[in-house]
Amino acid sequence: MLQFDFTQPPTTILRTRGHKLPVTCAVAPDSGKYLFTSGKEGSIIKWDLTTGKRLATFYKLRPSSSSDKGKGRATDDETKGHTNEVLALSLSSDGKYLASAGKDCKLCVWDVEKGEWIKAFSGKLGHKDTISVRPHPSLCSLFLSESR
């Protein structure tokens, strides 16, 4: 198990390149094995924290012309990813699921190991500052919050 002592200054600095625009969020599992980052360009990148290698990228998708309202907002829950900036990320406590919320008013759930989209929820989600995921034997509970 990889452990970090945050009371001491870092002995090495891991520098990576991947996002074309500023990073909006970062989250790592308790194991410290991976790091997920999201960017204003709409992609999510999975990094190996020990080597700094990019392991997977979930790219921003172009919305279909029928679901695009001109602002990168998808009204379709079957679009397999985000169509605009990704603003928040959260991992389930067991590290199996990644949830992402975006400016496209979508909340997407991803399978971490397979690197695949599972499900999306869209609607009047608005801007979300934080999301959290709680595993359950038969469902994945998602909690949304925004600062006031």
TIMARTI-350038 format. One line per 3 residues: number of its first residue (from 1); their letters; for each residue x, y, z of N, C-alpha, C, O. Coordinates in nm, 4 decimals, decimal comma. Atoms other than C-alpha are relative to their C-alpha. Layout:
! TIMARTI-350038
NUM	a	X Y Z X Y Z X Y Z X Y Z | ...;
//
This chain:
! TIMARTI-350038
1	mlq	0,0839 -0,1176 0,0000 0,0000 0,0000 0,0000 0,0886 0,1241 0,0000 0,1852 0,1321 0,0759 | -0,0714 -0,1261 0,0095 0,1274 0,3451 -0,0932 -0,0544 0,0951 0,1058 -0,1755 0,1153 0,1141 | 0,0453 -0,0914 -0,1040 0,1155 0,5899 0,1974 0,0722 0,1323 -0,0145 0,1881 0,1377 -0,0555;
4	fdf	-0,0560 -0,1335 0,0057 0,1734 0,9622 0,2115 -0,0040 0,0619 0,1388 -0,1040 0,0498 0,2096 | -0,0053 -0,0716 -0,1266 0,2821 1,1614 0,5158 -0,0097 0,1487 -0,0316 0,0883 0,2113 -0,0721 | 0,0235 -0,1392 0,0364 0,1302 1,5046 0,4666 0,0534 0,0985 0,1042 0,0423 0,2196 0,0855;
7	tqp	-0,0597 -0,0885 -0,1000 0,3010 1,6411 0,7801 0,1420 0,0393 -0,0404 0,1988 0,1325 0,0165 | -0,1358 -0,0268 0,0461 0,6366 1,6367 0,5959 -0,0032 0,0571 -0,1416 -0,0940 0,0258 -0,2186 | -0,0059 -0,0493 0,1380 0,7372 1,8264 0,2812 0,0261 -0,1151 -0,0965 0,0907 -0,2131 -0,0593;
10	ptt	-0,0200 0,1089 0,0962 0,7343 1,6128 -0,0339 0,1481 -0,0170 -0,0351 0,2231 0,0802 -0,0428 | -0,1378 0,0282 0,0401 1,0599 1,4430 -0,1301 0,0137 0,0012 -0,1520 0,1222 0,0265 -0,2043 | 0,0002 -0,0067 0,1460 0,9659 1,4240 -0,4978 -0,1264 0,0719 -0,0449 -0,2266 0,0760 0,0265;
13	ilr	0,1157 -0,0675 0,0589 0,7309 1,6188 -0,7190 -0,0331 -0,0703 -0,1305 0,0532 -0,0894 -0,2162 | 0,0474 0,0690 0,1199 0,5261 1,4420 -0,9831 -0,0598 0,1036 -0,0935 -0,1591 0,1682 -0,0600 | 0,0508 -0,0957 0,0985 0,4751 1,6572 -1,2915 -0,0536 -0,0784 -0,1193 0,0119 -0,1685 -0,1717;
16	trg	0,0618 0,0676 0,1139 0,2403 1,5476 -1,5651 -0,0563 0,1040 -0,0959 -0,0754 0,2204 -0,0606 | 0,0654 -0,0842 0,0993 0,0929 1,6909 -1,8818 -0,1138 -0,0800 -0,0598 -0,0971 -0,1962 -0,0968 | 0,1122 0,0729 0,0558 -0,2482 1,6011 -2,0064 -0,1178 0,0896 -0,0325 -0,1779 0,0768 -0,1391;
19	hkl	0,1131 -0,0894 0,0248 -0,5126 1,8701 -1,9737 0,0459 0,1195 -0,0823 0,1549 0,1730 -0,0617 | -0,0318 -0,1148 0,0854 -0,5199 2,1449 -2,2348 -0,0398 0,1313 0,0660 0,0129 0,2372 0,0318 | 0,0463 -0,1172 -0,0734 -0,6989 2,3862 -2,0010 0,0161 -0,0275 0,1490 0,0511 -0,1396 0,1860;
22	pvt	-0,0229 0,0204 -0,1437 -0,6841 2,4367 -1,6212 -0,0750 -0,1194 0,0590 -0,1855 -0,1534 0,0166 | 0,0597 0,1115 -0,0733 -0,7553 2,1437 -1,3904 -0,1055 0,0564 0,0943 -0,0808 0,1553 0,1634 | 0,1102 -0,0478 -0,0841 -1,0875 2,1858 -1,2090 -0,0168 -0,0826 0,1264 -0,0735 -0,0339 0,2242;
25	cav	0,0206 0,0865 -0,1156 -1,0766 1,8919 -0,9668 0,0985 -0,1167 -0,0065 0,1422 -0,1572 -0,1142 | -0,0842 0,1184 -0,0083 -0,8600 1,6038 -0,8471 -0,0475 -0,0850 0,1171 -0,0877 -0,0321 0,2207 | 0,0424 0,0911 -0,1067 -0,9451 1,2962 -0,6401 0,0807 -0,1295 -0,0117 0,1094 -0,1771 -0,1215;
28	apd	-0,0753 0,1252 -0,0035 -0,7533 0,9856 -0,5316 -0,0679 -0,0949 0,0974 -0,1278 -0,0505 0,1953 | 0,0558 0,0980 -0,0951 -0,8683 0,6616 -0,3647 0,0878 -0,0081 0,1247 0,2004 0,0418 0,1256 | -0,0762 0,0172 -0,1241 -0,7563 0,5737 -0,0119 0,1307 -0,0742 -0,0225 0,2273 -0,0518 0,0505;
31	sgk	-0,1212 0,0776 0,0277 -0,4995 0,3350 -0,1604 0,1138 0,0877 -0,0506 0,2304 0,0503 -0,0383 | -0,1019 -0,0870 0,0557 -0,3157 0,6253 -0,3232 0,0607 -0,0523 -0,1288 0,1655 -0,0050 -0,1727 | -0,0523 0,0638 0,1213 -0,2686 0,4120 -0,6334 -0,0212 0,0864 -0,1246 0,0656 0,0931 -0,2116;
34	ylf	0,0364 -0,0794 0,1169 -0,4411 0,6431 -0,8828 -0,0324 0,1423 0,0404 -0,0520 0,1728 0,1581 | 0,0503 -0,1358 -0,0159 -0,5291 1,0071 -0,9260 -0,0868 0,0286 -0,1210 -0,0463 0,0033 -0,2345 | 0,0877 -0,0431 0,1082 -0,8223 1,1312 -1,1316 -0,0023 0,1514 0,0004 -0,0189 0,2134 0,1054;
37	tsg	0,0098 -0,1450 0,0126 -0,8178 1,4876 -1,2606 -0,1011 0,0333 -0,1084 -0,1190 -0,0427 -0,2036 | 0,0925 -0,0474 0,1031 -1,0774 1,6827 -1,4568 0,0444 0,1389 -0,0416 0,1111 0,2100 0,0336 | -0,0425 -0,1283 0,0528 -1,0287 1,9870 -1,6720 -0,1115 0,0780 -0,0649 -0,2185 0,0256 -0,0959;
40	keg	0,0976 -0,0885 0,0643 -1,2089 2,2816 -1,8209 -0,0295 -0,0416 -0,1435 -0,1328 -0,0043 -0,1990 | 0,0253 0,0444 0,1371 -1,1728 2,1178 -2,1624 -0,1008 -0,1135 -0,0054 -0,1438 -0,1526 -0,1140 | 0,1046 0,1008 -0,0052 -1,4177 1,8486 -2,0444 0,0478 -0,1438 0,0102 -0,0335 -0,2359 0,0022;
43	sii	-0,0490 0,1372 -0,0102 -1,1914 1,5459 -2,0067 0,0334 -0,0364 0,1444 0,0530 0,0504 0,2294 | -0,0407 0,0553 -0,1287 -1,1114 1,3233 -1,7084 0,1174 -0,0926 -0,0292 0,1108 -0,1751 -0,1203 | -0,1185 0,0833 0,0211 -0,7677 1,1611 -1,6810 0,0284 -0,0810 0,1255 0,0242 -0,0286 0,2368;
46	kwd	-0,0415 0,0892 -0,1086 -0,6686 0,8621 -1,4661 0,1514 -0,0146 -0,0083 0,2054 -0,0540 -0,1116 | -0,1458 0,0038 -0,0074 -0,3025 0,8763 -1,3556 0,0464 -0,1086 0,0958 -0,0214 -0,1377 0,1944 | -0,0667 0,0880 -0,0943 -0,0749 0,6199 -1,1938 0,0853 0,0905 0,0890 0,1755 0,1583 0,0397;
49	ltt	-0,0701 -0,0914 -0,0892 0,0530 0,8034 -0,8857 0,1454 -0,0375 0,0249 0,2240 0,0482 0,0651 | -0,1393 0,0366 -0,0235 0,3754 0,6052 -0,8595 0,0901 0,0346 -0,1186 0,2065 0,0698 -0,0995 | -0,0814 -0,0257 0,1191 0,4941 0,6559 -1,2187 -0,0346 0,1304 -0,0712 0,0467 0,1824 -0,1475;
52	gkr	0,0440 -0,1202 0,0700 0,2963 0,9596 -1,3360 -0,0559 -0,0280 -0,1380 -0,0884 0,0654 -0,2113 | 0,0518 0,0356 0,1324 0,1766 0,7683 -1,6435 -0,1500 0,0194 -0,0073 -0,2224 -0,0040 0,0895 | 0,1431 -0,0103 0,0273 -0,1619 0,8416 -1,7956 -0,0510 -0,1399 -0,0292 0,0006 -0,2082 -0,1176;
55	lat	0,0543 0,1343 0,0167 -0,3690 0,5246 -1,7669 -0,1258 -0,0022 -0,0858 -0,1498 -0,0987 -0,1584 | 0,1243 -0,0063 0,0778 -0,6989 0,6338 -1,9227 -0,0434 0,1453 -0,0117 -0,0112 0,2281 0,0735 | 0,0569 -0,1335 0,0192 -0,8719 0,9420 -2,0591 -0,1442 -0,0148 -0,0444 -0,1739 -0,0880 -0,1388;
58	fyk	0,1403 -0,0073 0,0405 -1,2459 1,0044 -2,0754 -0,0162 0,1375 -0,0642 -0,0209 0,2389 0,0055 | 0,0019 -0,1259 0,0737 -1,2724 1,2708 -2,3451 -0,1385 0,0632 -0,0030 -0,2405 -0,0050 0,0066 | 0,1236 -0,0752 0,0205 -1,5350 1,5405 -2,3820 -0,0597 -0,0443 -0,1332 0,0123 -0,0636 -0,2312;
61	lrp	0,0704 0,0420 0,1207 -1,7957 1,4384 -2,6384 -0,0700 0,1181 -0,0644 -0,1057 0,2154 0,0019 | 0,0818 -0,1004 0,0684 -1,9661 1,6465 -2,8987 -0,1454 -0,0426 0,0130 -0,1809 -0,1553 -0,0217 | 0,1410 0,0376 -0,0114 -2,3379 1,6573 -2,8238 -0,0622 -0,0145 -0,1376 -0,0224 0,0533 -0,2324;
64	sss	0,0705 0,0131 0,1273 -2,5685 1,5409 -3,0989 -0,0770 0,1284 -0,0242 -0,1129 0,1984 0,0705 | 0,0669 -0,1260 0,0324 -2,7378 1,8266 -3,2812 -0,1397 0,0061 0,0598 -0,1905 0,1155 0,0847 | 0,1340 -0,0007 -0,0582 -3,0746 1,7196 -3,1394 0,0027 0,0293 0,1496 -0,0944 0,0819 0,2039;
67	sdk	-0,0052 -0,0228 -0,1436 -2,9546 1,7376 -2,7777 0,0780 0,1250 0,0369 0,0788 0,1642 0,1536 | -0,0799 -0,1180 -0,0286 -2,7313 2,0442 -2,8083 -0,0869 0,1244 -0,0050 -0,1534 0,1510 -0,1051 | 0,0755 -0,1245 -0,0048 -2,8928 2,3681 -2,7014 0,0928 0,1185 -0,0252 0,0576 0,2326 0,0048;
70	gkg	-0,0920 -0,1073 0,0305 -2,5875 2,5666 -2,8132 0,0961 0,0327 0,1129 0,1846 0,1165 0,0953 | -0,0860 -0,0301 -0,1136 -2,4201 2,5663 -2,4722 0,0699 -0,1245 0,0524 0,1158 -0,1251 0,1666 | -0,0670 0,1211 -0,0445 -2,2738 2,2156 -2,4555 -0,0798 -0,0770 0,1027 -0,0232 -0,1546 0,1798;
73	rat	0,0845 0,0703 -0,0961 -2,5685 2,0883 -2,2543 -0,0707 -0,1145 -0,0694 -0,1411 -0,0950 -0,1685 | 0,0656 0,1171 0,0565 -2,6857 1,7389 -2,3279 -0,1241 -0,0300 0,0815 -0,1181 -0,0356 0,2044 | 0,1231 0,0359 -0,0693 -3,0440 1,6540 -2,2436 -0,0218 -0,1505 -0,0055 -0,1250 -0,2006 0,0391;
76	dde	0,0102 0,1428 0,0240 -2,9805 1,2902 -2,3268 0,0834 -0,0767 0,1031 0,2049 -0,0586 0,1105 | -0,0707 0,0782 -0,1017 -2,8921 1,0491 -2,0420 0,0850 -0,1112 -0,0609 0,1626 -0,1744 0,0108 | -0,0754 0,1078 0,0630 -2,7441 0,8047 -2,2951 0,1283 0,0480 -0,0675 0,2035 -0,0341 -0,1200;
79	tkg	-0,1279 -0,0496 0,0501 -2,4608 1,0328 -2,4130 0,1062 -0,0471 0,0971 0,1009 -0,0127 0,2152 | -0,0943 0,0703 -0,0874 -2,1648 0,8381 -2,2748 0,1186 0,0859 0,0404 0,2335 0,0543 0,0095 | -0,1044 -0,0892 -0,0485 -1,9712 1,1216 -2,1167 -0,0490 0,1424 0,0090 -0,1678 0,1698 -0,0079;
82	htn	0,0337 -0,1414 -0,0136 -1,9611 1,4965 -2,0674 0,0147 0,0722 -0,1328 0,0922 0,0314 -0,2193 | -0,0048 -0,0803 0,1213 -2,0173 1,7568 -2,3358 0,0475 0,1422 0,0294 0,0419 0,2290 -0,0578 | -0,0494 -0,1313 -0,0396 -1,8733 2,0541 -2,1436 0,0992 -0,0200 0,1148 0,1423 -0,1325 0,1402;
85	evl	-0,0957 0,0062 -0,1106 -1,6422 2,1355 -1,8492 -0,0431 -0,1003 0,1062 -0,1620 -0,1127 0,1360 | 0,0245 0,0875 -0,1144 -1,6135 1,8765 -1,5716 0,0427 0,0791 0,1231 0,1572 0,1234 0,1325 | -0,0242 -0,0891 -0,1137 -1,6394 2,0623 -1,2402 0,0262 -0,0710 0,1318 0,0879 -0,0126 0,2209;
88	als	-0,0160 0,0699 -0,1271 -1,6421 1,7968 -0,9659 0,0167 -0,1493 -0,0242 -0,0409 -0,2055 -0,1173 | -0,0245 0,1436 0,0051 -1,5203 1,4403 -0,9089 -0,0139 -0,0583 0,1399 0,0133 0,0094 0,2391 | 0,0050 0,0702 -0,1268 -1,5816 1,1859 -0,6344 0,0160 -0,1488 -0,0263 -0,0343 -0,2018 -0,1254;
91	lss	-0,0167 0,1445 0,0078 -1,4773 0,8257 -0,5774 -0,0813 -0,0665 0,1096 -0,0945 -0,0126 0,2195 | 0,0683 0,0766 -0,1042 -1,6817 0,5651 -0,3939 0,1046 -0,0469 0,1006 0,2223 -0,0594 0,0670 | -0,0955 0,0387 -0,1048 -1,5241 0,4537 -0,0666 0,0693 -0,1322 -0,0309 0,1795 -0,1566 0,0183;
94	dgk	-0,0655 0,1247 0,0388 -1,4516 0,1110 -0,2170 0,0877 0,0174 -0,1241 0,1533 -0,0774 -0,1672 | -0,0859 -0,0300 0,1136 -1,2764 0,2793 -0,5126 -0,0455 -0,0575 -0,1327 0,0298 -0,0541 -0,2300 | 0,0479 0,0639 0,1232 -1,4914 0,1051 -0,7748 -0,0675 0,0971 -0,0966 -0,0686 0,0734 -0,2174;
97	yla	0,0773 -0,0921 0,0831 -1,6925 0,4033 -0,9023 0,0528 0,1417 0,0112 0,0936 0,1866 0,1183 | -0,0340 -0,1405 0,0061 -1,6072 0,7547 -1,0100 -0,1250 0,0737 -0,0456 -0,1877 0,0352 -0,1443 | 0,1125 -0,0845 0,0421 -1,8807 1,0179 -1,0268 0,0576 0,1340 -0,0433 0,1512 0,1851 0,0182;
100	sag	-0,0448 -0,1301 0,0494 -1,8345 1,3381 -1,2251 -0,1220 0,0863 -0,0300 -0,2220 0,0388 -0,0838 | 0,1075 -0,0953 0,0277 -2,0537 1,6467 -1,2471 0,0573 0,1106 -0,0871 0,1710 0,1539 -0,0682 | -0,0523 -0,0975 0,0940 -2,0244 1,8995 -1,5235 -0,0909 0,1165 -0,0282 -0,2069 0,1203 0,0127;
103	kdc	0,0724 -0,1194 0,0413 -2,1309 2,2307 -1,6646 -0,1109 -0,0342 -0,0996 -0,1985 0,0480 -0,1265 | 0,1022 0,0462 0,0933 -2,3398 2,0298 -1,9111 -0,1259 -0,0488 0,0721 -0,2154 -0,1055 0,0094 | 0,1145 0,0413 -0,0832 -2,5870 1,9619 -1,6228 -0,0162 -0,1511 0,0026 -0,1276 -0,2029 0,0107;
106	klc	0,0022 0,1460 -0,0047 -2,4916 1,5943 -1,6226 0,0839 -0,0489 0,1163 0,1847 0,0114 0,1530 | -0,0775 0,0728 -0,0991 -2,3742 1,3629 -1,3509 0,0255 -0,1367 -0,0610 -0,0691 -0,2093 -0,0916 | -0,0352 0,1276 0,0623 -2,1860 1,0621 -1,4923 0,0629 -0,0916 0,1038 0,1337 -0,0461 0,1936;
109	vwd	-0,0595 0,1018 -0,0851 -2,0899 0,7400 -1,3164 0,0864 -0,0883 -0,0893 0,0435 -0,1328 -0,1958 | -0,0993 0,0734 0,0770 -1,7794 0,5534 -1,4362 0,0479 -0,1215 0,0778 0,0555 -0,1174 0,2006 | -0,0638 0,1167 -0,0583 -1,6354 0,2069 -1,3703 0,1501 0,0282 -0,0011 0,2091 0,0436 -0,1081;
112	vek	-0,1402 -0,0386 -0,0119 -1,2829 0,2806 -1,2417 0,0938 -0,1026 -0,0632 0,1840 -0,0649 -0,1379 | -0,0903 0,1035 0,0512 -1,1180 -0,0529 -1,3280 -0,0102 -0,0172 -0,1514 0,0914 -0,0289 -0,2198 | 0,0194 0,0169 0,1442 -1,2696 -0,0884 -1,6756 0,0223 0,1291 -0,0758 0,0469 0,1270 -0,1964;
115	gew	-0,0144 -0,1289 0,0673 -1,2413 0,2826 -1,7489 -0,1165 0,0279 -0,0933 -0,0986 0,0844 -0,2012 | 0,1175 -0,0133 0,0860 -1,5956 0,2838 -1,8859 -0,1114 0,0780 0,0676 -0,1268 0,0758 0,1897 | 0,1199 -0,0708 -0,0420 -1,9039 0,5014 -1,8592 -0,1055 -0,1033 0,0386 -0,1222 -0,2038 -0,0306;
118	ika	0,1072 0,0908 -0,0420 -2,1879 0,3315 -1,6681 -0,1361 0,0635 -0,0221 -0,2232 0,0036 -0,0852 | 0,1324 -0,0633 0,0016 -2,4752 0,5779 -1,6408 0,0155 0,1508 0,0117 0,1136 0,1998 0,0675 | 0,0023 -0,1453 -0,0148 -2,5592 0,9470 -1,6671 -0,1374 0,0434 0,0478 -0,2382 -0,0213 0,0194;
121	fsg	0,1230 -0,0641 -0,0457 -2,8215 1,1628 -1,5019 0,0083 0,1446 -0,0448 0,1093 0,2112 -0,0220 | -0,0023 -0,1390 0,0458 -2,9153 1,4951 -1,6555 -0,1263 0,0698 0,0447 -0,2236 0,0069 0,0863 | 0,1142 -0,0806 -0,0404 -3,1520 1,7736 -1,5796 0,0468 0,1305 0,0586 0,1540 0,1799 0,0234;
124	klg	-0,0306 -0,1289 -0,0608 -3,1518 2,0882 -1,3733 0,0940 -0,0188 0,1187 0,0610 0,0190 0,2311 | -0,0970 0,0208 -0,1063 -2,8440 1,9903 -1,1734 0,0705 0,1295 0,0375 0,1096 0,1479 0,1528 | -0,0702 -0,1238 -0,0276 -2,6869 2,3335 -1,2051 0,1466 -0,0258 0,0277 0,1969 -0,1355 0,0035;
127	hkd	-0,1415 0,0113 -0,0334 -2,3302 2,3982 -1,0929 0,0150 -0,0696 0,1340 -0,0463 -0,0289 0,2327 | -0,0232 0,0743 -0,1233 -2,2119 2,1508 -0,8316 0,1448 0,0157 0,0418 0,2355 -0,0111 -0,0369 | -0,1351 -0,0144 -0,0515 -1,9093 2,2241 -0,6152 0,0546 -0,1313 0,0521 0,1741 -0,1579 0,0396;
130	tis	-0,0462 0,1283 -0,0529 -1,8943 1,8819 -0,4520 -0,1036 -0,1079 -0,0273 -0,2236 -0,0812 -0,0332 | 0,0861 0,1167 0,0095 -2,0357 1,5366 -0,5051 0,0654 -0,1092 0,0833 0,1876 -0,1112 0,0981 | -0,0569 0,1137 -0,0720 -1,9928 1,2241 -0,2961 -0,0762 -0,1253 -0,0385 -0,1942 -0,1200 -0,0732;
133	vrp	0,0559 0,1275 0,0423 -2,0558 0,8586 -0,3703 0,0070 -0,0963 0,1178 0,1102 -0,1064 0,1841 | 0,0045 0,1005 -0,1051 -2,1606 0,5924 -0,1219 -0,0443 -0,1321 -0,0611 -0,1519 -0,1390 -0,1205 | 0,0407 0,1287 0,0576 -2,1642 0,2251 -0,2271 -0,1116 -0,0636 0,0812 -0,1219 -0,0425 0,2020;
136	hps	0,1114 0,0719 -0,0610 -2,4678 0,0141 -0,1503 -0,0075 -0,1336 -0,0733 0,0253 -0,1389 -0,1919 | 0,0018 0,1301 0,0679 -2,5189 -0,3569 -0,2261 -0,0735 -0,0009 -0,1336 -0,0339 -0,0744 -0,2240 | 0,0752 0,0065 0,1242 -2,7725 -0,2855 -0,4990 -0,0046 0,1314 -0,0771 -0,0607 0,1365 -0,1865;
139	lcs	0,0019 -0,1264 0,0728 -2,7214 0,0774 -0,5940 0,1144 0,0881 0,0445 0,1802 0,0615 0,1451 | -0,1040 -0,0969 -0,0314 -2,4809 0,3648 -0,5922 -0,0706 0,1296 0,0366 -0,1403 0,1867 -0,0472 | 0,0655 -0,1225 -0,0445 -2,6009 0,6645 -0,3889 0,0886 0,1187 -0,0318 0,2086 0,1162 -0,0045;
142	lfl	-0,0732 -0,1207 0,0350 -2,4968 1,0065 -0,5124 -0,0561 0,1169 0,0780 -0,1776 0,1343 0,0867 | 0,0415 -0,1164 -0,0753 -2,5057 1,3200 -0,3024 0,0620 0,1225 -0,0643 0,1825 0,1263 -0,0892 | -0,0460 -0,1221 0,0638 -2,4796 1,6641 -0,4572 -0,0111 0,1145 0,0987 -0,1036 0,1190 0,1798;
145	ses	0,0110 -0,1188 -0,0821 -2,4077 1,9897 -0,2835 0,0644 0,1157 -0,0731 0,1503 0,0970 -0,1593 | -0,0615 -0,1190 0,0574 -2,3240 2,3423 -0,3790 0,0138 0,1038 0,1099 -0,0686 0,1111 0,2011 | -0,0209 -0,1022 -0,1013 -2,1834 2,6288 -0,1778 -0,0941 0,1162 -0,0264 -0,1361 0,1393 -0,1398;
148	r	0,0934 -0,1136 0,0132 -2,4022 2,9282 -0,1158 0,0729 0,1293 0,0218 0,0123 0,2362 0,0149;
//
